[in-house]
């Protein structure tokens, strides 16, 4: 099998511990010609590369396996996506007209595939299937006394698995399903062997009443809400950012000239990113105003809240510089760390301001002397609480293992052979 060949290539990588493989239609794979691999990596101390480098290495090796495509995706610490896709971020097109949707989805996929900000662009659109279009010759059917309903019932009886009865026993029940034998429905010639009963009761060959035409058809029609949809998934290229990728996709939207009937939007993590950017300035401003009001009520002053809040910009800038120096991306985990850092810095400022105000009132010290004494005496508790917060994020014994998931796109075989 092709997927077994993919699994063998992955298992040869020295940093891979095991591979679990599944194939066929299930809750994740909508068609029979798709498969899924779950790759477990060795512990971080036993391998020399992280998940991203292993994915890049496997991508080059898997590209040499003929007749199948493989897309890799690393498992995220915080999973926002509600759907499974071949790569990390999703971009969805919707249209009430499936033919128009298929046309523009293919154009968008080709345009996005050449963007330098994106990599591993893939689409869940599968249009390489074969379908049989049946056109009723209504004049001939009317002359022979065959109604369209009789034609529909005959086709449903032959291929629709109609349940016609239920047999009840003492221990179980058995549903009786009407259909033709498998050997009589293996190809399109099965339609020419069917007969339709006319109003007079005489059997009429189906081939005299309809015209058969083979034409390309999608293997599956995905929906988002009530409308047909195509999801284009992608990864962000190395050295680029999700914001730059979103801007590049929006530029393609404007240049390609999408019709008004095609509705486009981001999904999953990319959509959450856009929504957070739109509301982030307002939320930050509201948070600062709220903190200022609370601190002003606490200290009964207009100045002391500003003194405390003045420590926050330097903390945020220092955190961003640390990310740049360590060459780490600004991920959700990094954002959580910055929020934690800002909270610790604000707590430290409050501890010193409290002590300084008390020294001014009780010991009649000047502001400079009070804050100097506060820095000396509060240094120990500040370091204790800061180190406690830092060490609390370090596990006692790290057993975390990076994992990567693999999604196999449809193989290069014709759909009629792999469906």
SEMAR-221897 format. One line per 2 residues: number of its first residue (from 0); their letters; for each residue x, y, z of C-alpha. Coordinates in steps of 0.2 Angstrom, whole numbers, plus 5000, padded with zeros to 4 digits. Example, Ala and Ser with C-alpha at 12.3 -4.5 7.8 and 13.67 -1.06 7.14 Angstrom:
BEGIN
0 = AS = 5062:4978:5039  5068:4995:5036
REM end
This chain:
BEGIN
0 = XX = 5000:5000:5000  5005:5018:4997
2 = XX = 5002:5023:5015  5013:5009:5021
4 = XX = 5027:5016:5010  5025:5033:5018
6 = XX = 5025:5025:5036  5041:5015:5032
8 = XX = 5050:5031:5026  5045:5040:5042
10 = XX = 5050:5026:5053  5068:5026:5046
12 = XX = 5070:5044:5053  5081:5042:5069
14 = XX = 5071:5054:5079  5054:5045:5076
16 = XX = 5049:5033:5089  5032:5026:5082
18 = XX = 5019:5029:5069  5000:5025:5070
20 = XX = 4992:5023:5053  4973:5023:5048
22 = XX = 4965:5024:5031  4948:5026:5024
24 = XX = 4932:5036:5028  4929:5041:5046
26 = XX = 4926:5056:5057  4942:5064:5050
28 = XX = 4944:5058:5032  4928:5061:5022
30 = XX = 4934:5049:5007  4941:5032:5005
32 = XX = 4957:5038:4996  4963:5048:5012
34 = XX = 4973:5042:5026  4980:5049:5043
36 = XX = 4997:5046:5052  5000:5050:5070
38 = XX = 5019:5052:5072  5027:5050:5090
40 = XX = 5044:5057:5092  5057:5052:5104
42 = XX = 5060:5062:5120  5068:5078:5118
44 = XX = 5084:5073:5127  5086:5058:5115
46 = XX = 5085:5067:5098  5094:5082:5091
48 = XX = 5080:5091:5082  5064:5099:5086
50 = XX = 5047:5095:5078  5049:5109:5065
52 = XX = 5066:5103:5058  5060:5085:5058
54 = XX = 5045:5090:5048  5056:5099:5035
56 = XX = 5067:5083:5034  5053:5071:5032
58 = XX = 5045:5083:5019  5060:5081:5007
60 = XX = 5060:5062:5010  5041:5059:5007
62 = XX = 5041:5070:4991  5051:5055:4984
64 = XX = 5037:5043:4987  5027:5041:4970
66 = XX = 5008:5042:4968  5004:5050:4985
68 = XX = 5005:5067:4993  5009:5069:5012
70 = XX = 5006:5085:5022  5014:5087:5039
72 = XX = 5007:5097:5054  5014:5098:5072
74 = XX = 5002:5097:5086  5000:5114:5095
76 = XX = 5001:5117:5114  4984:5127:5112
78 = XX = 4972:5120:5099  4960:5133:5093
80 = XX = 4955:5124:5077  4938:5115:5077
82 = XX = 4942:5105:5061  4956:5094:5055
84 = XX = 4965:5100:5040  4981:5095:5031
86 = XX = 4991:5110:5037  4990:5122:5052
88 = XX = 4980:5137:5046  4964:5137:5036
90 = XX = 4956:5149:5023  4938:5145:5017
92 = XX = 4928:5149:5002  4909:5148:5001
94 = XX = 4897:5149:4987  4879:5143:4984
96 = XX = 4885:5137:4966  4896:5122:4967
98 = XX = 4903:5124:4950  4908:5142:4952
100 = XX = 4915:5138:4969  4926:5124:4962
102 = XX = 4933:5136:4948  4938:5150:4960
104 = XX = 4944:5138:4973  4956:5131:4961
106 = XX = 4962:5148:4955  4965:5154:4973
108 = XX = 4975:5138:4978  4986:5141:4963
110 = XX = 4989:5159:4968  4992:5156:4986
112 = XX = 5004:5142:4982  5017:5154:4974
114 = XX = 5016:5166:4989  5033:5167:4998
116 = XX = 5024:5170:5015  5015:5153:5013
118 = XX = 5021:5135:5012  5013:5118:5010
120 = XX = 4997:5125:5003  4984:5111:5001
122 = XX = 4965:5111:4997  4952:5099:5002
124 = XX = 4944:5100:4985  4944:5083:4976
126 = XX = 4937:5085:4959  4945:5070:4951
128 = XX = 4930:5058:4953  4919:5051:4940
130 = XX = 4900:5052:4940  4886:5046:4929
132 = XX = 4873:5059:4923  4856:5052:4919
134 = XX = 4845:5062:4907  4827:5056:4905
136 = XX = 4819:5056:4888  4802:5062:4894
138 = XX = 4794:5060:4877  4799:5041:4876
140 = XX = 4794:5038:4894  4777:5046:4892
142 = XX = 4774:5036:4876  4778:5020:4885
144 = XX = 4769:5024:4901  4784:5026:4912
146 = XX = 4783:5040:4925  4798:5049:4932
148 = XX = 4794:5042:4949  4795:5024:4943
150 = XX = 4812:5028:4936  4818:5035:4952
152 = XX = 4810:5020:4962  4819:5008:4951
154 = XX = 4836:5016:4953  4834:5018:4972
156 = XX = 4829:4999:4973  4844:4994:4963
158 = XX = 4858:5005:4971  4850:5015:4986
160 = XX = 4849:5001:4999  4831:5003:5002
162 = XX = 4825:4994:5018  4809:4985:5014
164 = XX = 4806:4975:5030  4812:4970:5047
166 = XX = 4813:4952:5054  4811:4950:5072
168 = XX = 4818:4935:5082  4818:4931:5100
170 = XX = 4836:4938:5102  4839:4950:5088
172 = XX = 4831:4959:5074  4837:4959:5055
174 = XX = 4834:4973:5043  4830:4967:5025
176 = XX = 4839:4979:5012  4834:4978:4994
178 = XX = 4848:4980:4981  4856:4971:4966
180 = XX = 4870:4959:4968  4887:4966:4969
182 = XX = 4893:4958:4953  4879:4967:4944
184 = XX = 4883:4985:4950  4902:4984:4948
186 = XX = 4902:4996:4932  4892:5008:4922
188 = XX = 4885:4994:4912  4874:4989:4926
190 = XX = 4862:5003:4921  4859:4995:4904
192 = XX = 4853:4978:4913  4839:4987:4923
194 = XX = 4821:4986:4918  4807:4999:4923
196 = XX = 4789:4993:4925  4777:5004:4915
198 = XX = 4759:5008:4920  4753:4993:4910
200 = XX = 4765:4981:4920  4776:4978:4905
202 = XX = 4795:4979:4909  4804:4992:4899
204 = XX = 4823:4993:4897  4830:5008:4906
206 = XX = 4842:5011:4892  4828:5016:4880
208 = XX = 4821:5029:4893  4837:5038:4898
210 = XX = 4854:5044:4891  4869:5040:4901
212 = XX = 4884:5052:4901  4900:5050:4912
214 = XX = 4908:5066:4918  4920:5072:4931
216 = XX = 4912:5074:4948  4919:5079:4966
218 = XX = 4922:5064:4978  4915:5074:4992
220 = XX = 4906:5091:4993  4911:5099:5010
222 = XX = 4899:5112:5018  4901:5126:5030
224 = XX = 4884:5130:5037  4872:5128:5023
226 = XX = 4883:5132:5008  4896:5121:4999
228 = XX = 4914:5126:5005  4932:5123:5000
230 = XX = 4945:5125:5014  4963:5129:5008
232 = XX = 4975:5125:5022  4993:5132:5023
234 = XX = 5008:5134:5034  5018:5150:5037
236 = XX = 5035:5150:5028  5051:5150:5039
238 = XX = 5056:5168:5042  5038:5175:5039
240 = XX = 5024:5178:5052  5005:5174:5052
242 = XX = 5001:5193:5050  5012:5194:5034
244 = XX = 5003:5178:5028  4986:5185:5031
246 = XX = 4991:5202:5022  4997:5192:5007
248 = XX = 4981:5182:5006  4970:5198:5007
250 = XX = 4981:5206:4993  4977:5190:4982
252 = XX = 4959:5192:4986  4959:5210:4979
254 = XX = 4970:5206:4964  4961:5190:4958
256 = XX = 4944:5198:4956  4933:5186:4966
258 = XX = 4914:5187:4962  4903:5194:4975
260 = XX = 4894:5177:4977  4910:5169:4983
262 = XX = 4912:5173:5002  4930:5171:5009
264 = XX = 4936:5171:5027  4949:5163:5038
266 = XX = 4945:5149:5050  4953:5141:5065
268 = XX = 4969:5149:5072  4970:5162:5058
270 = XX = 4952:5168:5061  4956:5170:5080
272 = XX = 4972:5179:5075  4962:5192:5065
274 = XX = 4948:5194:5078  4961:5197:5092
276 = XX = 4971:5210:5081  4954:5219:5078
278 = XX = 4950:5221:5096  4967:5221:5104
280 = XX = 4970:5240:5105  4953:5243:5113
282 = XX = 4955:5229:5126  4973:5236:5130
284 = XX = 4966:5253:5132  4951:5247:5143
286 = XX = 4963:5237:5154  4974:5251:5157
288 = XX = 4960:5263:5162  4953:5250:5173
290 = XX = 4969:5247:5182  4972:5265:5184
292 = XX = 4955:5268:5192  4957:5253:5204
294 = XX = 4974:5259:5209  4968:5277:5210
296 = XX = 4954:5272:5222  4967:5261:5232
298 = XX = 4980:5275:5235  4968:5290:5234
300 = XX = 4980:5298:5222  4981:5303:5203
302 = XX = 5000:5301:5203  5004:5284:5211
304 = XX = 4994:5274:5198  5004:5282:5184
306 = XX = 5020:5278:5194  5015:5260:5195
308 = XX = 5010:5259:5176  5026:5267:5170
310 = XX = 5035:5251:5174  5025:5241:5162
312 = XX = 5032:5247:5145  5049:5243:5149
314 = XX = 5044:5225:5154  5035:5222:5138
316 = XX = 5050:5229:5128  5062:5218:5137
318 = XX = 5051:5203:5134  5050:5206:5115
320 = XX = 5069:5209:5115  5072:5192:5123
322 = XX = 5061:5184:5110  5071:5192:5096
324 = XX = 5088:5187:5104  5083:5169:5107
326 = XX = 5075:5168:5089  5058:5163:5096
328 = XX = 5042:5168:5087  5028:5178:5096
330 = XX = 5016:5163:5099  5002:5162:5110
332 = XX = 5013:5154:5123  5025:5169:5122
334 = XX = 5010:5181:5124  5004:5172:5140
336 = XX = 5022:5174:5146  5022:5192:5143
338 = XX = 5005:5195:5152  5013:5185:5167
340 = XX = 5028:5196:5166  5018:5212:5166
342 = XX = 5008:5205:5181  5024:5201:5191
344 = XX = 5031:5218:5187  5016:5228:5192
346 = XX = 5015:5217:5208  5033:5222:5212
348 = XX = 5029:5241:5209  5014:5240:5221
350 = XX = 5025:5232:5235  5038:5246:5234
352 = XX = 5025:5260:5233  5015:5253:5248
354 = XX = 5031:5253:5258  5037:5270:5252
356 = XX = 5020:5278:5256  5020:5270:5274
358 = XX = 5038:5277:5277  5033:5294:5271
360 = XX = 5018:5294:5283  5026:5286:5299
362 = XX = 5044:5290:5298  5043:5307:5289
364 = XX = 5055:5302:5276  5057:5311:5259
366 = XX = 5050:5302:5244  5068:5299:5238
368 = XX = 5073:5291:5255  5057:5281:5256
370 = XX = 5058:5273:5239  5076:5269:5242
372 = XX = 5073:5261:5258  5058:5252:5250
374 = XX = 5069:5245:5236  5082:5238:5249
376 = XX = 5069:5230:5260  5057:5223:5247
378 = XX = 5071:5216:5236  5071:5199:5245
380 = XX = 5052:5196:5244  5052:5203:5226
382 = XX = 5066:5190:5221  5057:5176:5230
384 = XX = 5040:5179:5222  5048:5181:5205
386 = XX = 5059:5165:5206  5044:5156:5212
388 = XX = 5034:5161:5197  5048:5156:5186
390 = XX = 5052:5139:5194  5034:5135:5194
392 = XX = 5034:5134:5175  5048:5121:5176
394 = XX = 5042:5103:5177  5050:5092:5190
396 = XX = 5054:5080:5177  5051:5083:5159
398 = XX = 5043:5069:5149  5035:5080:5136
400 = XX = 5036:5073:5119  5034:5083:5103
402 = XX = 5022:5075:5091  5018:5078:5073
404 = XX = 5003:5073:5063  5003:5068:5045
406 = XX = 4988:5070:5033  4989:5061:5016
408 = XX = 4981:5069:5002  4972:5059:4988
410 = XX = 4984:5048:4978  4988:5050:4960
412 = XX = 4977:5035:4955  4961:5039:4947
414 = XX = 4946:5041:4959  4937:5026:4952
416 = XX = 4951:5015:4957  4954:5021:4975
418 = X = 4936:5025:4980
REM end
